[in-house]
Amino acid sequence: MLTIAVLNQKGGVGKTTIATNLAAAARLDGRRTLLIDLDRQGSALDWSAARLVGSGLEGLATVKADKALAIQRFREITDGYDVVVLDGPPRLGDVTRSAAVAADVVLVPIQPGPFDLWAASETIDVLNDADAIRAELRRGPARRLFVVNRATMNTVLAREAPAAIATKGEVADVVIHQRIAFAEAAAIGESVLTTDPEGQAADEIRALYKAIAKPRRRAA
């Protein structure tokens, strides 16, 4: 089972948009997929409820769990799934830490700009705490992957953001741009992969999913 936690202590960076579309990508890839909404606001759960019968995303399960989950409880909930996506809350704390402990990959969306880069340091501190707990459980550290999200096309900030974020850790090759297609798909409980599968937004999500689920092997 692959567990992806989409985490960042800063609100408004597009965690739910990334999480829902990655869950959709996994489902469309033929994986038994579970999306866990860890935010009390329940946006991912609302997204799922808005979906009409007959959608291409049928079979994509969504549950809400806005309290910290022990590893044993997490395993009970996720038993039988191939991919689990955790949509993290807009704050640091026990829920975020428990998600990082459970995850194989922690995806950190960051918008271009200095404020998001500064805020990333607090998220990294929580991930370090989670890795210490993982070590006690005899598990290695989770893979950390940063992704530039909600970037404005053809701006200096968008072009320079990947290099700036690279000082924090591994950065995804793909940049997710601010596109109306994401909001339009979310409003009806869908993904850009189902509403406009040939569009640029869908291409970006597919590239991000591939970077997470099918990482390139390093040369020997």
C-alpha positions in Angstrom: 0.0 0.0 0.0 1.2 3.5 -0.9 0.3 6.2 1.6 0.5 9.9 0.4 0.1 12.7 3.0 -0.5 16.2 1.6 0.7 18.4 4.4 1.6 22.0 5.1 0.9 24.1 8.2 0.0 27.1 6.0 -3.6 27.4 4.9 -4.6 28.3 1.4 -1.8 26.5 -0.4 -4.2 24.1 -2.2 -3.7 20.9 -0.2 -7.3 19.6 -0.8 -7.1 20.4 -4.5 -3.9 18.4 -4.7 -5.1 15.5 -2.5 -8.5 15.1 -4.3 -6.9 15.1 -7.8 -4.1 12.7 -6.7 -6.7 10.3 -5.3 -8.6 10.6 -8.6 -5.4 9.8 -10.5 -4.8 6.7 -8.4 -8.4 5.5 -8.9 -8.2 6.1 -12.6 -5.0 4.1 -12.6 -7.0 1.1 -11.4 -5.9 1.3 -7.8 -8.2 0.7 -4.9 -8.1 4.2 -3.4 -9.0 5.8 -0.1 -9.0 9.5 0.5 -8.9 10.5 4.2 -10.1 14.0 5.1 -8.1 15.1 8.2 -9.5 18.7 8.2 -12.3 19.6 10.5 -13.8 21.7 7.7 -14.4 18.5 5.7 -13.8 20.0 2.2 -12.6 16.7 0.7 -15.7 14.9 2.1 -17.9 17.6 0.7 -16.2 17.2 -2.7 -17.0 13.5 -2.6 -20.6 14.1 -1.7 -21.1 16.5 -4.6 -20.2 13.7 -7.2 -23.1 12.4 -9.3 -23.9 8.7 -9.9 -22.2 7.4 -12.9 -19.0 9.4 -12.4 -15.7 7.9 -13.7 -14.5 8.2 -10.1 -17.0 5.6 -8.7 -15.2 3.4 -6.3 -13.1 6.2 -4.9 -13.8 6.0 -1.1 -13.6 9.1 1.1 -13.8 9.2 4.9 -13.3 11.9 7.5 -10.9 11.4 10.5 -10.0 14.8 12.0 -8.3 13.3 15.0 -4.8 11.8 15.3 -4.8 8.1 14.4 -2.6 5.6 16.0 -0.8 3.4 13.5 -2.9 0.3 14.4 -6.1 2.2 13.9 -4.8 3.6 10.7 -4.0 0.1 9.4 -7.5 -1.0 10.3 -9.1 1.8 8.3 -6.9 1.4 5.3 -6.9 -2.4 5.1 -7.5 -3.6 1.5 -6.6 -0.4 -0.3 -3.7 0.1 -2.7 -3.3 3.8 -2.4 -4.3 6.0 0.6 -4.2 9.8 0.3 -4.3 12.0 3.5 -5.6 15.5 3.1 -3.9 17.3 6.0 -5.4 20.1 8.2 -4.4 23.8 7.9 -2.4 23.7 11.1 0.4 21.9 12.8 -0.3 19.4 15.6 -1.0 15.8 16.5 -3.1 15.2 13.4 -0.4 16.4 11.0 2.3 14.5 12.9 0.3 11.2 12.9 -0.3 11.6 9.2 3.5 12.0 8.6 4.2 9.0 10.7 1.8 6.9 8.6 2.9 8.2 5.2 5.3 6.7 2.7 5.4 10.0 0.9 4.8 13.5 2.4 3.9 15.9 -0.3 4.3 19.6 0.7 2.5 22.1 -1.7 4.1 25.5 -1.6 2.9 28.6 -3.4 5.6 30.8 -5.0 6.6 33.6 -2.7 8.7 34.2 0.4 5.9 33.8 3.0 5.3 30.2 2.0 9.0 29.4 2.0 9.4 30.8 5.5 6.4 28.9 6.7 7.8 25.6 5.3 10.4 25.5 8.0 7.7 24.9 10.6 6.3 22.1 8.6 9.8 20.5 8.2 10.1 20.6 12.0 7.0 18.5 12.4 8.2 16.1 9.8 11.4 15.7 11.7 9.5 14.9 14.8 7.4 12.4 12.8 10.6 10.7 11.5 11.9 10.4 15.1 8.7 8.5 16.0 9.1 6.4 12.9 12.6 5.5 14.0 11.2 4.3 17.3 8.8 2.1 15.3 11.8 0.8 13.3 10.6 2.5 10.2 12.7 4.7 7.9 12.0 8.3 7.2 9.1 9.2 4.9 10.0 10.5 1.5 9.5 14.3 1.4 8.5 15.9 -1.9 7.8 19.6 -2.4 5.7 20.8 -5.2 5.1 24.4 -6.5 1.3 24.9 -6.5 -1.0 27.6 -7.6 1.7 29.2 -9.7 0.8 32.0 -12.0 1.8 31.4 -15.6 4.8 33.3 -17.0 5.9 35.1 -13.8 9.3 35.4 -12.3 8.1 34.0 -9.0 6.8 30.8 -10.7 10.1 30.3 -12.6 12.3 30.9 -9.6 10.3 29.0 -7.1 11.6 25.5 -7.8 15.2 26.5 -7.2 14.3 28.4 -4.0 12.4 25.4 -2.6 15.2 23.0 -3.5 17.1 24.3 -0.5 14.4 22.6 1.6 14.5 19.2 0.0 13.4 17.2 -3.1 11.2 19.2 -5.5 8.8 17.7 -8.1 9.7 18.4 -11.7 6.1 19.5 -12.4 4.7 22.8 -11.4 0.9 23.0 -10.7 -0.5 26.2 -12.1 -3.5 28.3 -11.0 -6.2 27.2 -13.4 -10.0 27.7 -13.3 -10.3 24.0 -14.4 -9.5 22.9 -10.8 -12.3 24.9 -9.2 -14.8 23.9 -11.9 -14.0 20.2 -11.4 -14.1 20.5 -7.6 -17.5 22.1 -7.6 -19.1 18.9 -9.0 -17.0 16.4 -7.1 -14.8 15.6 -10.0 -11.2 15.9 -11.0 -9.6 17.7 -13.9 -8.7 14.2 -15.0 -12.4 13.4 -15.6 -13.7 16.9 -16.6 -10.9 17.8 -19.1 -8.6 14.8 -19.4 -6.7 16.4 -22.3 -6.2 19.7 -20.6 -3.1 21.2 -19.2 -4.3 20.9 -15.6 -4.8 17.1 -16.1 -1.3 16.8 -17.6 0.2 18.4 -14.5 -1.7 16.1 -12.1 -0.7 13.0 -14.1 2.9 14.1 -14.0 2.8 14.7 -10.3 1.1 11.4 -9.6 3.7 9.6 -11.8 6.5 11.4 -9.8 5.0 10.0 -6.5 3.7 6.6 -7.5 6.2 5.7 -10.1 9.4 7.5 -9.2 12.3 7.2 -11.6 15.0 4.8 -10.5 18.4 6.2 -9.7 21.3 5.1 -11.8 23.6 2.6 -10.1 
